[in-house]
Amino acid sequence: MAARVASAEETIAIERATIDSGTPSAELMRRAGQRAATLIASKYEKAARNGVVIYAGPGNNGGDGWVVAEALSKSGFQVRMIETAPPRSAEAISAKDSALKMTGVRIEKDPGDERLIVDALLGTGSSGAPRGDIASAISEIEKLRSAGVTVVSLDVPSGLDATTGVHEGSVSADSTISFGLAKRGILVAREVCGAISIVDIGLSAVDPMSRLPLLVDDEWAHSRIPSIPVDAHKGTRKRLAVVGGSSGMAGAAILSGQGALRSGIGLLDIYCEQESIVSIHAAMPAAIVHPWPESPEAIASLVEKADCVALGPGLGKNDDTRRLVERILIAWSGSVVLDADALNVFEGDLASLVKLLEGRDAVLTPHPAEMGRLLGLETAEVVTNRFDIGVAAAEDSGASILLKGSPTVVFAPGGARFVCASGTAALATGGSGDVLTGIVATLLAQMPEGEDRAAHAAACGAFIHGRAAERCRFVRGITLEDVLQALPVAWNERPVSLPAGTLAELERHA
């Protein structure tokens, strides 16, 4: 079961719905603390041998910390508690009383020589910069982490806004264990969250869950990526036409084509400006390279051959390229992926693009600035509202929208949303989106008909693109050639078996 992604407000509403449906709040706290303790004991056993210090705040996040303290103590670990204030809620008070009565947990003012810290100061409901004793405790945790102590945060790193990811004055964790849902903020601010685990605490049965974005993981993606049969030939692996590569921008079409070839496309046609033909031929002997289809006969030839058309990589933005895009979309009624300049030529005129896309599977792949141009919004507004900004546009256009970024969010016309948090900053370089276009277009060409076909192609493509970057391990020294070389591993790796009760795990990458 894949994890869902939620804001702080959505998390609180779903927890309330779970409680109203018959699960006591204290039971949710018990499940959260015990799941966290199990992960901590298994992943950080070596660090915990010298004892564990848990910083507990006065709210329910502190109550989770007390449950963790009791569970770890019963497992044989020495646990020291540091309270910034006594617990306030009945559930947290009960958790503290149980830990002190049933175990050797002790309350101290200062940490000792422990090598593992559990941060249970502030949870999902907190907002604003930490203050007072909480801020002092965070400062102390940060000093200990700088000295080599491992820090595990419960639900969110204390001081991080669970909705926005703003984290001024927050804990910087080596690992974050999020309860029931992947909080939006930890996906935005992964640099202070470390490795992320989402553990099941029994929220899945309540109705609002199904309306939340789904966090794409390897099991979900690989279950939807179409297999290539043993008796496949180039025709069954489908044919892709990439239209781009204007003079001086042949590289964009090359990268898109290489992304498609390394994703399993059977036949690849590149349509480019005349000046780019030789360089594209030299870079990709497997591709069939043509000049841009400007005559009716050339356009007819393109649409007769293709299973999917990708428009935009290195196309250029001018009246001529807009007319080229329009003529192809009028003649071709099949699946399309529009990227870069194929979107930019419709700046401020999304309505015209919508008319051209009507009645087909389509994926638009804007980055935030391109999304802003299409919608007439500032880039900052798109970034701030990245989890919601494409809902209406996808519904109105009938196209799936892949909004690039960290994380990437895919919006389906029917309202479904998919969040892809794979990837590293190695993808933050020119041409990365062109590789992604080739990957997504290949999947769209090969995927069988079905609901949200285009959105699934986009989500799976974004996930694999990110996994290839992760397989490169580093950021500095990595080029898109390395990412392309890593695609075979990303496509063919087997889904990881997660610990019992774990919904998803995200690796930490520098």
Residue, then its C-alpha position, 0 to 999 in steps of 0.5 A: m500500500a503506497a503512502r499518501v501525501a498531506s498538509a498539516e491541516e489534512t493530516i489533522a483532519i484525517e487523524r480526527a476522522t480516524i478517531d471519530s471512526g472508533t480508534p482512540s487518540a491514545e491508540l494512534m500514539r501507541r502505534a506511532g511510537q512503537r512503529a518508530a521504536t521498531l525502526i530505530a532499534s533495527k536501523y540504529e542498533k549500533a548507535a543506540r548501544n551507548g544509550v538513547v536520549i529523547y528530547a520530548g516537547p509538551g505536545n503529542n509529539g512528546g507523547d510519541g517520544w515517551v512511547v518510543a522511550e518505553a518500547l526501547s527500554k523494554s528492548g534493552f536500551q538505556v534511555r534518558m529523557i529530556e523534557t522542555a516542559p511537562p506533557r499537556s494532553a491526557e494521552a501524552i501524560s499517560a504515555k509518560d506515566s507508563a514509561l516511568k512506571m514500567t521501565g528504567v527510563r529516567i528524566e535528566k536535564d542534560p544529555g550524556d555520552e549517548r550517540l543517538i538522539v530522538d527528536a520528539l519536540l514539535g510535530t505536525g501541528s506546530s508552525g512558526a519559528p521555535r521559541g524559548d526552551i524548544a529553541s534551546a533544545i534544538s540548538e543543543i541537538e544541532k551541536l550534538r549532531s555536529a559532533g557526530v551524534t545521530v538524530v532521528s526525528l519523529d513525524v517531522p524535524s522539530g521546527l519544520d512546517a509540515t505544509t510548506g517545508v519552511h525550516e528556519g531554526s529547525v532540527s537537521a535530522d539524519s532520519t525522519i519517521s513520518f506517521g501515517l502520511a508523508k507530510r508535504g513539508i518533509l518532501v519539500a525540505r528533504e535536506v533537513c529530513g535525512a532518510i525518510s520512512i513513512v510508517d502505518i498507524g492505521l489511518s488508511a480506512v478513512d475516506p479523505m485518504s483517497r483524495l490525497p496525492l499518492l507518493v509514487d514508490d518503486e512497487w507502484a511504478h514497476s507494477r505499472i511499467p509495461s513489460i517487454p515480451v520475449d518475442a517483442h520486435k521494434g514494432t511492438r516496442k512502438r515508434l516515437a517521433v520527437v520534434g525539436g532540435s532547432s539550429g544551435m539546440a540539437g542537444a535537446a533533441i539528442l538528449s530526448g532521443q537518448g532518453a527514449l532509446r534507453s527506455g526501450i522505444g522500438l523506433l525513433d524518429i527525430y524531426c529537426e531543423q536542417e542545420s541539426i541533422v548531421s549532429i543528431h545523426a552522429a550522436m544517435p545512429a539508431a535514430i531516423v532523422h528528418p527535417w521539420p515536417e513543413s509540407p502537408e505530405a511530410i506531416a502526413s508521413l509523421v502521423e502515419k508512423a508514430d505511436c506517440v509524438a513528443l514536441g518541444p525539446g530545443l524547438g525554439k520559441n517564435d511564430d514559425t515554431r508555434r505554427l509547426v506545433e499547431r499543424i502537427l497537433i491538428a493532423w495528429s490525434g494520438s498521444v502527445v508529450l509537450d515540453a519546453d518550447a512547445l509550451n512556451v509558444f502558448e504563453g498566456d494562451l492556454a485556451s488555444l492549446v486546450k482546443l488543440l489537445e482535445g480528445r487525446d492522451a496528453v502530458l504537459t511537462p512544465h517546470p514552475a516558470e513554464m507553468g506560471r507562463l501558461l497560467g499567467l502566474e508568478t513562478a513563486e506562486v506556482v512553487t508555493n502551491r505546487f501540490d494543488i496548482g495543476v488540479a484545475a488546469a488538468e481538469d480544464s485541459g484534459a491533459s495530465i500535467l507533470l510539474k517538475g521540481s522537488p518533489t515533482v507532482v503529476f496532475a490527472p484530468g480526473g483529479a488524481r495526483f501523484v508525487c514523485a520524490s525520487g531524484t537528486a540535484a544532479l538533475a538540476t542541469g540543462g537538458s534534464g527535462d529533455v531526457l525526461t520527455g523521452i522517458v515519458a513519451t516512450l511509456l505513453a507510447q507503450m502503455p495500454e489504454g486505461e484510466d489515467r494512462a497518461a498520468h501513470a506514464a508521467a508519474c512512472g517516468a518521473f520516478i525512473h528519471g529520479r531513480a537513475a539520478e540516485r543510482c549515480r550516488f553523487v551530484r558534483g561530477i555527475t552529468l546527464e550522460d551518467v544519468l542516461q547510463a544509470l537508466p538500465v539499473a533504474w528500469n530493472e531494479r527489483p522493488v525493495s522489501l520494506p520493514a513490516g508496517t512501513l508504507a514507504e522509504l526515501e533514501r538520503h542523497a547529498 
